[in-house]
């Protein structure tokens, strides 16, 4: 009896440490998501930025800076049937965690989301409110905690154009992504994926430029800042 009591007390004492993780929750009680065979698309060039994890699920993880406390999180399926857009807040932005931030994602379509393969679902996290995305800082998300040796995928709506993507760090490091068109299935939300190895991203911020060319004419470029954290649990 005493032995069982001692074990229980020890478990209670260690529980808070085991649960010491950064958790992000939707800012509003009404979770905004939609599933339909005919969903209008946003028209944005950049639709998603995600680690190409081997496992897929209906859970999402975020690579966040330690001082960040709110962001906008959007999810779009490549065929346009599923979309969500919600503002998030981090429960404790001062918590020093060695793991990525876990997103509370109270979807009604768990099986649907899980069945989308990694290139079929585009999560996009940007700092600030979903209502004001003028100064976008893009954060990397994942559908699994394990991101070691993963590629980084950028889902892009090309407007039937050629796509070129380059990243530049503050120290002058330049990285060109490998961009290719998706050829199979319905491609309503995005039709191009640009890839690069996560191991090539060595610094915390990069200026990113997405250039497009159609019929020999350059289209307006899309620029943003990619913000990467320094957590080391699985990288």
C-alpha positions in Angstrom: 0.0 0.0 0.0 2.8 2.4 1.0 4.8 1.5 -2.1 1.8 2.2 -4.4 1.2 5.6 -2.7 4.9 6.6 -3.1 4.8 5.7 -6.8 1.6 7.6 -7.3 3.0 10.7 -5.6 6.2 10.6 -7.7 4.1 10.3 -10.8 2.2 13.4 -9.9 5.3 15.4 -9.2 6.9 14.5 -12.5 3.7 15.0 -14.6 4.0 18.8 -15.1 7.5 18.4 -16.5 6.4 15.6 -18.9 3.6 17.9 -20.2 5.9 20.9 -20.6 5.3 21.5 -24.3 4.4 24.6 -26.3 0.7 24.4 -27.2 -1.1 26.6 -29.6 -4.9 26.9 -29.5 -7.5 28.6 -31.8 -8.2 32.1 -30.7 -12.0 31.7 -31.2 -14.3 28.9 -30.0 -15.8 28.6 -33.5 -13.3 26.6 -35.5 -13.4 27.7 -39.1 -13.2 24.9 -41.6 -15.1 23.8 -44.7 -15.5 20.7 -46.8 -17.3 20.8 -50.1 -16.9 19.6 -53.7 -16.8 23.2 -54.9 -14.7 25.5 -52.7 -13.4 28.9 -54.0 -9.7 29.3 -53.8 -7.9 32.3 -52.2 -5.9 33.3 -55.2 -2.6 33.5 -53.2 0.6 32.3 -54.9 2.0 30.7 -51.8 -0.5 28.1 -50.4 1.6 25.9 -48.1 5.0 25.4 -46.4 5.5 22.0 -44.7 8.1 19.4 -43.9 7.8 16.2 -46.0 7.4 13.9 -43.0 6.9 10.2 -43.7 3.8 9.9 -41.6 0.6 11.9 -42.1 -2.1 12.5 -39.5 -4.8 15.0 -38.6 -2.3 16.6 -36.2 0.0 19.6 -37.0 3.2 20.8 -35.4 4.8 24.2 -35.9 8.4 25.3 -36.0 8.1 28.5 -34.0 10.4 31.1 -32.6 10.5 31.2 -28.8 9.1 34.8 -28.5 6.1 34.3 -30.9 2.7 34.2 -29.3 0.1 34.3 -32.2 -0.2 33.4 -35.8 -2.6 32.5 -38.6 -2.9 28.9 -39.7 -4.5 27.9 -43.0 -4.9 24.4 -44.5 -5.9 23.7 -48.1 -6.2 20.4 -50.0 -4.8 20.3 -53.5 -8.2 19.5 -55.0 -9.9 22.4 -53.2 -12.4 20.2 -51.2 -11.1 21.1 -47.8 -10.0 24.5 -46.4 -9.6 26.0 -42.9 -8.4 29.3 -41.7 -8.0 30.2 -38.0 -6.1 32.6 -35.7 -4.0 30.9 -33.1 -2.4 31.8 -29.8 0.4 30.1 -27.9 -0.5 29.2 -24.4 3.0 30.0 -22.9 5.3 31.8 -25.3 8.0 32.0 -22.7 8.3 28.2 -22.2 11.7 26.9 -23.3 10.8 23.6 -25.0 13.0 21.3 -27.1 10.1 20.3 -29.3 8.0 21.9 -31.9 4.8 23.7 -31.0 1.7 21.4 -31.0 -1.4 22.8 -32.6 -4.8 22.0 -31.2 -6.8 21.3 -34.3 -10.4 20.4 -33.5 -11.4 19.3 -36.9 -14.6 17.4 -37.7 -12.9 15.7 -40.6 -10.1 13.7 -38.9 -10.2 10.7 -41.3 -10.3 12.9 -44.4 -7.3 14.9 -43.4 -5.3 11.9 -42.4 -5.9 10.3 -45.8 -4.4 13.2 -47.7 -0.8 12.4 -48.6 1.9 14.9 -47.8 1.8 16.6 -51.2 -2.0 16.7 -51.2 -2.4 19.0 -48.2 -0.9 22.4 -47.8 -0.6 23.9 -44.3 0.4 27.6 -44.2 1.4 29.4 -41.0 2.1 33.1 -41.0 2.7 35.5 -38.1 0.0 38.0 -37.1 -3.7 37.8 -37.7 -5.5 36.1 -40.6 -7.2 39.5 -41.3 -3.9 41.3 -41.9 -1.3 39.4 -43.9 0.5 42.4 -45.5 3.8 41.6 -43.8 4.1 37.9 -44.0 6.6 35.9 -42.0 6.1 32.3 -43.0 6.6 29.5 -40.5 7.3 25.8 -41.2 4.7 23.3 -40.2 4.7 19.5 -40.1 2.2 16.6 -39.8 4.6 14.5 -37.6 7.1 15.4 -34.9 9.9 13.6 -36.7 11.4 15.9 -39.4 15.0 14.7 -39.5 16.3 14.5 -43.0 13.0 15.8 -44.4 12.5 18.0 -47.4 10.7 21.3 -47.1 7.8 21.6 -49.5 6.4 24.9 -50.7 2.9 24.6 -52.4 2.4 27.2 -55.0 -0.5 28.3 -57.3 1.4 29.1 -60.4 -1.4 30.4 -62.7 -0.1 28.1 -65.4 3.3 29.6 -65.3 6.9 28.5 -64.8 8.0 28.9 -61.2 11.4 29.8 -59.8 12.2 30.1 -56.1 15.3 31.4 -54.3 16.1 31.9 -50.6 18.7 34.3 -49.3 19.9 34.5 -45.7 21.2 37.6 -43.9 24.8 36.2 -44.3 24.4 36.0 -48.0 23.7 32.3 -48.4 21.6 31.6 -51.5 19.5 28.5 -52.0 17.6 27.6 -55.1 14.6 25.3 -54.7 13.7 22.6 -57.2 10.2 23.4 -58.6 8.0 21.1 -60.5 4.4 20.9 -61.7 2.0 18.4 -60.3 0.6 16.4 -63.3 -2.0 14.1 -61.7 -5.4 14.7 -60.1 -7.5 17.8 -59.6 -5.3 20.8 -58.8 -7.6 23.5 -57.7 -5.7 25.1 -54.8 -2.1 24.7 -56.1 -0.4 23.0 -59.0 3.4 23.4 -58.3 5.6 22.2 -55.5 9.1 23.6 -54.8 11.4 21.4 -52.7 14.7 21.8 -50.8 16.5 19.8 -48.2 15.8 21.0 -44.6 19.5 20.4 -43.8 20.4 23.3 -46.2 18.5 25.8 -44.0 21.1 26.8 -41.5 19.9 30.2 -40.3 16.8 31.4 -38.6 15.5 33.8 -41.3 15.6 33.8 -45.1 14.2 36.3 -47.6 12.3 34.2 -50.2 11.4 35.2 -53.7 9.0 33.3 -55.9 9.3 34.3 -59.6 6.9 33.2 -62.3 7.1 33.4 -66.1 4.3 32.9 -68.5 4.5 33.0 -72.3 7.9 34.7 -72.1 6.5 37.4 -69.7 7.5 37.8 -66.0 4.6 37.9 -63.6 4.7 39.9 -60.3 7.1 38.2 -57.9 5.9 37.0 -54.4 8.3 37.8 -51.5 8.2 36.8 -47.9 10.4 36.0 -44.9 10.8 32.4 -43.9 11.3 32.2 -40.1 12.8 29.0 -38.7 13.3 28.2 -35.0 16.3 26.5 -33.5 14.6 23.6 -31.7 16.7 20.4 -32.0 14.5 17.6 -30.9 14.1 16.1 -34.4 16.3 18.3 -36.6 
